[in-house]
């Protein structure tokens, strides 16, 4: 086992974990800016998030490259860290397994934060839409039911008989 290639792989994985953790912190700032309706902070958080995601992409490429070099140095076929564990001796295997687990957890945290922000934005949009529909029912494009209340048309096509 080439210690240099292994150290490069470990450093690349740790760097990617740190990138994911930084992205989660940025996402929390993004969420706070949305909740506070602080638009300048939101714009700043969006720019930071774009930079953070680009950095994660670079870190992932670095990890993949380091993994390929280490894999070639020990003659291990295939792809992915779990398959690599079978070709590494025990002290390195435990370290690599722990790093892989931490990497997956960090990536999952980013996905969960993203889903949380998306759900908050969707619920806020829906609430605001409902309030506006109740306050301004006379707005153009509404369809009214037999009771005289506005009815959501849905996304189905409507066929109108223009001869009547």
C-alpha positions, 0 to 999 in steps of 0.5 A: 500500500502506497502511504502517499496515495492513501494520505492524499485520499484521506485528505481529499475525503476530509476536505470534502466532508469539511466542504459539506459541513460549510455548505450546511452552515451556509444553508442555515444562513440562507434559511434564516434570511428567508425566515427574517425576510432579509433580502440583502442577506438572502442574496448574499447567502445565495452567492455564498451557496453557489460558491460553496456548491462549486467548491464541493464539486471541485472537492469531489473531483479531487476525491475521485482522482485521489481514489483512482490513484490509490486504487491503481497503486494497490491494484484494486478493481471497481469503483467506490470506497466500499469496494476498496475496503476489501483491498486495504489492511486493517488500520487503514480499513477502519480509518477509510470506513469511518471517513466514508461514513462521515462523508455520507452523513455530511452529504445527507445533511446537505440534502435534508437542509435543502429539502427543509428550505424547499418545503418552507418556501413552498408552504410560504408560497401556498399560504401567501397565494391562499391569502391573496385569493381570499383578499382579491377574489375578483382577480382576473382568471378565476373560475367560480362554482355554483355557490359563488366561491372561487374554485381552483381549476387545477391543471386539467384542460378546459373545453368551452363551447363558444357557440353558446 
